[in-house]
Amino acid sequence: MGILNNLIQLNPFKKKEDRHYNNQLYSPYFSQGSTAGVQITKETATTFSAVYAAIKTLSESVAQLPVYVYKKESDKIRTFADQHTLYNVLHNEPNSRMTSYTFFETMMRSLLLNGNCYAYIKRDKNANVIGLEILDPEKITPTIFEENIFYVSKDTEEPLFSKDIIHILAQSDNGHIGLSPIDSQRGNIAFGVALQEYGNRFFAQGANLKGVLSTDKTLSEEAINRLKNSWDANYSGLSASHKTAVLEEGLKFQAIQLSNDQAQFLASRKYSVEEVARMFRLPLHLLQHLEHATYSNIEVQNREFVQFCLMPYIRKFETELNRKLFKPAEKNTFYVKFDVASLLRGDMKAR
């Protein structure tokens, strides 16, 4: 208990003047600003449909894979270990509130948004795993103490041993805390969100009837305000598009052509989707970007999606689950594996 007591005293959630530990692992999950003038957080990032679709696709793809516990009978023979207590936890019910699908979908979503996902391992008196409880990544801080890693909870302010925490992290600079993809790519995401907001405002302000009202007469300020308010009330907004304008008092309407920036709006929107696909290493057709899609290249891209996009995440889960969930005496005999066989059969001939 000496290490624990010392770690509690060095709690990173105590007042700054009361702590004396190396907190190099701790960093904010999100930097708010961006060069596009849009504040990017988890919430604002997922309002961009391409980011939402990318996270949904990856989360659901991992969640739908069956998770099995195997027993190695020999170098070439393995059997399903469906009687192992861990089988029900991973394959069916990690905890009383979640199915296996919901658990892995939630963990993946947390990983993609925060760069880290955590689950507390519940064990019985015989050290058998009986449940996994998802932890809020914004309330957990990985902390190094005497060359060991502990996880400090903001709620309880108590450290948790590494052996009791499943921690899947994205790319990392130090191997202990993952970097948020949203934070790392906030500039590209902000570009897409800004375009989306620009489009909404463009159409809300009357994209199809925009120009200048002019007359040779001299109008009073009252008349100008009346005409402006009348025009906005009747012809502004998307619902007023293509209406017939009735002009009075010799007024003339001169339409203003779209600027180059506005004319390139759709091309820019496509580019922003491509940037998100590049960020998450997703084939474009999975984000419903089908401009260059063909039957044959989609089949190839489906296989590449499994091999180069999903498999790194799956290996992260498998290695961490195998490292933390089995007793020392079981580690050379039992292991966890996701079944990706059906996804690897990515074309009709293979099926």
CORQUINOR-V374805 format. One record per residue. N is the residue number from 1. SS is DSSP state (H for helix, E for strand, L for the rest). PSI is psi in whole degrees, -180 to 180 (999 if undefined). OMEGA is omega in whole degrees, -180 to 180 (none if undefined). Layout:
BEGIN
n->N ss->SS psi->PSI omega->OMEGA
n->N ss->SS psi->PSI omega->OMEGA
END
This chain:
BEGIN
n->1 ss->L psi->-8 omega->-178
n->2 ss->H psi->-44 omega->179
n->3 ss->H psi->-44 omega->-180
n->4 ss->H psi->-45 omega->-180
n->5 ss->H psi->-42 omega->178
n->6 ss->H psi->-41 omega->-179
n->7 ss->H psi->-38 omega->178
n->8 ss->H psi->-39 omega->179
n->9 ss->H psi->-27 omega->-179
n->10 ss->L psi->26 omega->-176
n->11 ss->L psi->127 omega->-179
n->12 ss->L psi->-11 omega->179
n->13 ss->L psi->2 omega->172
n->14 ss->L psi->170 omega->179
n->15 ss->L psi->147 omega->-175
n->16 ss->H psi->-41 omega->-177
n->17 ss->H psi->-13 omega->-177
n->18 ss->H psi->-3 omega->-176
n->19 ss->L psi->149 omega->-175
n->20 ss->L psi->51 omega->-178
n->21 ss->L psi->168 omega->179
n->22 ss->L psi->108 omega->-176
n->23 ss->L psi->37 omega->-177
n->24 ss->L psi->-19 omega->-179
n->25 ss->L psi->-24 omega->-173
n->26 ss->L psi->132 omega->174
n->27 ss->L psi->152 omega->180
n->28 ss->L psi->148 omega->-179
n->29 ss->L psi->-30 omega->-175
n->30 ss->L psi->133 omega->168
n->31 ss->L psi->125 omega->-167
n->32 ss->L psi->-38 omega->-170
n->33 ss->L psi->165 omega->174
n->34 ss->L psi->158 omega->-179
n->35 ss->L psi->-17 omega->179
n->36 ss->L psi->-2 omega->179
n->37 ss->L psi->17 omega->-180
n->38 ss->L psi->134 omega->178
n->39 ss->L psi->120 omega->-176
n->40 ss->L psi->119 omega->172
n->41 ss->L psi->-179 omega->175
n->42 ss->H psi->-44 omega->-175
n->43 ss->H psi->-47 omega->-178
n->44 ss->H psi->-32 omega->-180
n->45 ss->H psi->-41 omega->-177
n->46 ss->L psi->-4 omega->171
n->47 ss->L psi->-17 omega->175
n->48 ss->L psi->120 omega->-170
n->49 ss->H psi->-35 omega->-179
n->50 ss->H psi->-41 omega->178
n->51 ss->H psi->-45 omega->179
n->52 ss->H psi->-46 omega->-178
n->53 ss->H psi->-38 omega->-180
n->54 ss->H psi->-47 omega->-180
n->55 ss->H psi->-41 omega->179
n->56 ss->H psi->-44 omega->-179
n->57 ss->H psi->-48 omega->-179
n->58 ss->H psi->-42 omega->-179
n->59 ss->H psi->-46 omega->-179
n->60 ss->H psi->-32 omega->180
n->61 ss->H psi->-42 omega->178
n->62 ss->H psi->-41 omega->-176
n->63 ss->H psi->-31 omega->-176
n->64 ss->L psi->-11 omega->-178
n->65 ss->L psi->130 omega->175
n->66 ss->L psi->143 omega->178
n->67 ss->E psi->124 omega->-176
n->68 ss->E psi->154 omega->171
n->69 ss->E psi->128 omega->-178
n->70 ss->E psi->154 omega->174
n->71 ss->E psi->128 omega->179
n->72 ss->E psi->113 omega->178
n->73 ss->L psi->-34 omega->176
n->74 ss->L psi->-173 omega->-179
n->75 ss->L psi->-27 omega->-175
n->76 ss->L psi->-5 omega->-175
n->77 ss->L psi->133 omega->174
n->78 ss->E psi->153 omega->180
n->79 ss->E psi->156 omega->175
n->80 ss->E psi->130 omega->178
n->81 ss->L psi->61 omega->-175
n->82 ss->L psi->-6 omega->176
n->83 ss->L psi->-8 omega->178
n->84 ss->L psi->141 omega->-178
n->85 ss->H psi->-28 omega->-178
n->86 ss->H psi->-23 omega->-177
n->87 ss->H psi->-48 omega->-179
n->88 ss->H psi->-36 omega->-180
n->89 ss->H psi->-46 omega->-175
n->90 ss->H psi->-36 omega->-174
n->91 ss->H psi->-27 omega->-174
n->92 ss->L psi->-58 omega->-167
n->93 ss->L psi->91 omega->179
n->94 ss->L psi->-33 omega->175
n->95 ss->E psi->175 omega->-173
n->96 ss->L psi->-12 omega->-177
n->97 ss->L psi->-8 omega->-172
n->98 ss->E psi->147 omega->166
n->99 ss->L psi->169 omega->176
n->100 ss->H psi->-40 omega->-180
n->101 ss->H psi->-50 omega->-178
n->102 ss->H psi->-39 omega->-179
n->103 ss->H psi->-52 omega->-176
n->104 ss->H psi->-31 omega->175
n->105 ss->H psi->-43 omega->180
n->106 ss->H psi->-41 omega->178
n->107 ss->H psi->-43 omega->180
n->108 ss->H psi->-42 omega->179
n->109 ss->H psi->-43 omega->178
n->110 ss->H psi->-41 omega->180
n->111 ss->H psi->-43 omega->-177
n->112 ss->H psi->-32 omega->-179
n->113 ss->H psi->-41 omega->-173
n->114 ss->H psi->-19 omega->-174
n->115 ss->L psi->-6 omega->180
n->116 ss->E psi->147 omega->168
n->117 ss->E psi->145 omega->-173
n->118 ss->E psi->147 omega->173
n->119 ss->E psi->136 omega->178
n->120 ss->E psi->133 omega->-178
n->121 ss->E psi->119 omega->178
n->122 ss->E psi->131 omega->-179
n->123 ss->E psi->154 omega->174
n->124 ss->L psi->-175 omega->-175
n->125 ss->L psi->-17 omega->178
n->126 ss->L psi->12 omega->178
n->127 ss->L psi->17 omega->174
n->128 ss->L psi->138 omega->179
n->129 ss->E psi->126 omega->-179
n->130 ss->E psi->-2 omega->179
n->131 ss->E psi->160 omega->177
n->132 ss->E psi->124 omega->-179
n->133 ss->E psi->122 omega->-180
n->134 ss->E psi->136 omega->179
n->135 ss->E psi->148 omega->178
n->136 ss->L psi->118 omega->-176
n->137 ss->H psi->-24 omega->-180
n->138 ss->H psi->-7 omega->179
n->139 ss->H psi->5 omega->-179
n->140 ss->E psi->132 omega->178
n->141 ss->E psi->114 omega->173
n->142 ss->E psi->132 omega->-175
n->143 ss->E psi->131 omega->177
n->144 ss->E psi->129 omega->177
n->145 ss->E psi->121 omega->-179
n->146 ss->L psi->48 omega->176
n->147 ss->L psi->12 omega->175
n->148 ss->E psi->151 omega->178
n->149 ss->E psi->132 omega->177
n->150 ss->E psi->159 omega->179
n->151 ss->E psi->116 omega->-176
n->152 ss->E psi->126 omega->-180
n->153 ss->E psi->131 omega->178
n->154 ss->L psi->-30 omega->-178
n->155 ss->L psi->-49 omega->-175
n->156 ss->L psi->-17 omega->-176
n->157 ss->L psi->28 omega->178
n->158 ss->L psi->141 omega->179
n->159 ss->E psi->145 omega->177
n->160 ss->E psi->139 omega->179
n->161 ss->E psi->148 omega->179
n->162 ss->H psi->-35 omega->-178
n->163 ss->H psi->-16 omega->-179
n->164 ss->H psi->5 omega->-176
n->165 ss->E psi->126 omega->167
n->166 ss->E psi->122 omega->-179
n->167 ss->E psi->111 omega->175
n->168 ss->E psi->127 omega->-179
n->169 ss->E psi->150 omega->176
n->170 ss->L psi->-160 omega->176
n->171 ss->L psi->145 omega->-173
n->172 ss->E psi->148 omega->175
n->173 ss->L psi->-20 omega->-175
n->174 ss->L psi->-3 omega->179
n->175 ss->L psi->4 omega->-178
n->176 ss->L psi->-27 omega->178
n->177 ss->L psi->134 omega->-176
n->178 ss->E psi->155 omega->178
n->179 ss->L psi->132 omega->180
n->180 ss->L psi->125 omega->175
n->181 ss->H psi->-34 omega->180
n->182 ss->H psi->-42 omega->179
n->183 ss->H psi->-44 omega->-177
n->184 ss->H psi->-34 omega->-175
n->185 ss->L psi->29 omega->-174
n->186 ss->H psi->-28 omega->179
n->187 ss->H psi->-46 omega->179
n->188 ss->H psi->-39 omega->179
n->189 ss->H psi->-41 omega->179
n->190 ss->H psi->-36 omega->178
n->191 ss->H psi->-46 omega->180
n->192 ss->H psi->-42 omega->179
n->193 ss->H psi->-40 omega->180
n->194 ss->H psi->-41 omega->177
n->195 ss->H psi->-41 omega->179
n->196 ss->H psi->-44 omega->179
n->197 ss->H psi->-39 omega->178
n->198 ss->H psi->-45 omega->180
n->199 ss->H psi->-41 omega->179
n->200 ss->H psi->-44 omega->-180
n->201 ss->H psi->-38 omega->-179
n->202 ss->H psi->-48 omega->-179
n->203 ss->H psi->-34 omega->180
n->204 ss->H psi->-27 omega->-178
n->205 ss->L psi->12 omega->174
n->206 ss->L psi->69 omega->-175
n->207 ss->L psi->-28 omega->-173
n->208 ss->L psi->1 omega->177
n->209 ss->L psi->86 omega->-173
n->210 ss->L psi->125 omega->-179
n->211 ss->E psi->-155 omega->-175
n->212 ss->E psi->134 omega->171
n->213 ss->E psi->127 omega->-178
n->214 ss->E psi->155 omega->178
n->215 ss->L psi->153 omega->177
n->216 ss->L psi->-13 omega->-178
n->217 ss->L psi->160 omega->174
n->218 ss->L psi->122 omega->-177
n->219 ss->L psi->144 omega->176
n->220 ss->L psi->164 omega->179
n->221 ss->H psi->-36 omega->179
n->222 ss->H psi->-42 omega->179
n->223 ss->H psi->-39 omega->179
n->224 ss->H psi->-46 omega->-180
n->225 ss->H psi->-39 omega->-180
n->226 ss->H psi->-44 omega->180
n->227 ss->H psi->-41 omega->-179
n->228 ss->H psi->-47 omega->-179
n->229 ss->H psi->-38 omega->179
n->230 ss->H psi->-42 omega->-180
n->231 ss->H psi->-46 omega->-179
n->232 ss->H psi->-38 omega->-177
n->233 ss->H psi->-33 omega->-173
n->234 ss->H psi->-26 omega->-171
n->235 ss->H psi->6 omega->179
n->236 ss->L psi->146 omega->179
n->237 ss->L psi->158 omega->-176
n->238 ss->H psi->-35 omega->-179
n->239 ss->H psi->-18 omega->-179
n->240 ss->H psi->3 omega->-179
n->241 ss->L psi->140 omega->175
n->242 ss->L psi->14 omega->173
n->243 ss->L psi->159 omega->176
n->244 ss->L psi->122 omega->-179
n->245 ss->L psi->134 omega->176
n->246 ss->L psi->117 omega->-176
n->247 ss->L psi->146 omega->-178
n->248 ss->L psi->166 omega->174
n->249 ss->L psi->39 omega->175
n->250 ss->L psi->17 omega->180
n->251 ss->L psi->147 omega->174
n->252 ss->E psi->140 omega->178
n->253 ss->E psi->124 omega->178
n->254 ss->E psi->110 omega->-179
n->255 ss->E psi->142 omega->177
n->256 ss->L psi->125 omega->180
n->257 ss->L psi->153 omega->178
n->258 ss->L psi->140 omega->176
n->259 ss->L psi->167 omega->178
n->260 ss->H psi->-39 omega->180
n->261 ss->H psi->-43 omega->-179
n->262 ss->H psi->-37 omega->180
n->263 ss->H psi->-28 omega->180
n->264 ss->L psi->9 omega->-174
n->265 ss->H psi->-50 omega->-178
n->266 ss->H psi->-40 omega->178
n->267 ss->H psi->-38 omega->179
n->268 ss->H psi->-37 omega->178
n->269 ss->H psi->-42 omega->178
n->270 ss->H psi->-42 omega->-180
n->271 ss->H psi->-40 omega->-179
n->272 ss->H psi->-34 omega->176
n->273 ss->H psi->-41 omega->178
n->274 ss->H psi->-37 omega->178
n->275 ss->H psi->-40 omega->178
n->276 ss->H psi->-41 omega->178
n->277 ss->H psi->-41 omega->178
n->278 ss->H psi->-39 omega->-178
n->279 ss->H psi->-43 omega->-179
n->280 ss->H psi->4 omega->-179
n->281 ss->L psi->46 omega->-179
n->282 ss->L psi->142 omega->170
n->283 ss->L psi->143 omega->-174
n->284 ss->H psi->-32 omega->-176
n->285 ss->H psi->-20 omega->177
n->286 ss->H psi->-12 omega->173
n->287 ss->H psi->19 omega->179
n->288 ss->L psi->30 omega->175
n->289 ss->L psi->93 omega->-168
n->290 ss->L psi->19 omega->-173
n->291 ss->L psi->-41 omega->-178
n->292 ss->L psi->20 omega->-177
n->293 ss->L psi->139 omega->172
n->294 ss->L psi->166 omega->-179
n->295 ss->H psi->-45 omega->-175
n->296 ss->H psi->-43 omega->-176
n->297 ss->H psi->-24 omega->176
n->298 ss->H psi->-38 omega->178
n->299 ss->H psi->-43 omega->178
n->300 ss->H psi->-43 omega->-179
n->301 ss->H psi->-31 omega->177
n->302 ss->H psi->-42 omega->178
n->303 ss->H psi->-41 omega->178
n->304 ss->H psi->-34 omega->177
n->305 ss->H psi->-45 omega->179
n->306 ss->H psi->-47 omega->-172
n->307 ss->H psi->-43 omega->-170
n->308 ss->H psi->-15 omega->-180
n->309 ss->H psi->-53 omega->-176
n->310 ss->H psi->-42 omega->-172
n->311 ss->H psi->-40 omega->176
n->312 ss->H psi->-40 omega->177
n->313 ss->H psi->-43 omega->-179
n->314 ss->H psi->-42 omega->178
n->315 ss->H psi->-36 omega->176
n->316 ss->H psi->-46 omega->180
n->317 ss->H psi->-48 omega->-176
n->318 ss->H psi->-47 omega->-177
n->319 ss->H psi->-38 omega->-180
n->320 ss->H psi->-40 omega->178
n->321 ss->H psi->-44 omega->179
n->322 ss->H psi->-33 omega->-178
n->323 ss->H psi->-34 omega->-170
n->324 ss->H psi->-26 omega->-168
n->325 ss->H psi->-20 omega->-177
n->326 ss->L psi->148 omega->174
n->327 ss->L psi->156 omega->180
n->328 ss->L psi->-40 omega->-178
n->329 ss->L psi->-17 omega->-177
n->330 ss->L psi->-17 omega->-169
n->331 ss->L psi->-29 omega->179
n->332 ss->L psi->-4 omega->-176
n->333 ss->L psi->-40 omega->-176
n->334 ss->E psi->152 omega->175
n->335 ss->E psi->160 omega->-180
n->336 ss->E psi->141 omega->178
n->337 ss->E psi->137 omega->173
n->338 ss->E psi->141 omega->180
n->339 ss->L psi->104 omega->-179
n->340 ss->L psi->11 omega->-174
n->341 ss->H psi->-43 omega->-177
n->342 ss->H psi->-36 omega->179
n->343 ss->H psi->-32 omega->180
n->344 ss->H psi->-21 omega->175
n->345 ss->L psi->74 omega->-169
n->346 ss->L psi->7 omega->177
n->347 ss->L psi->163 omega->-174
n->348 ss->L psi->-36 omega->-179
n->349 ss->L psi->-43 omega->-179
n->350 ss->L psi->-39 omega->179
n->351 ss->L psi->999 omega->none
END
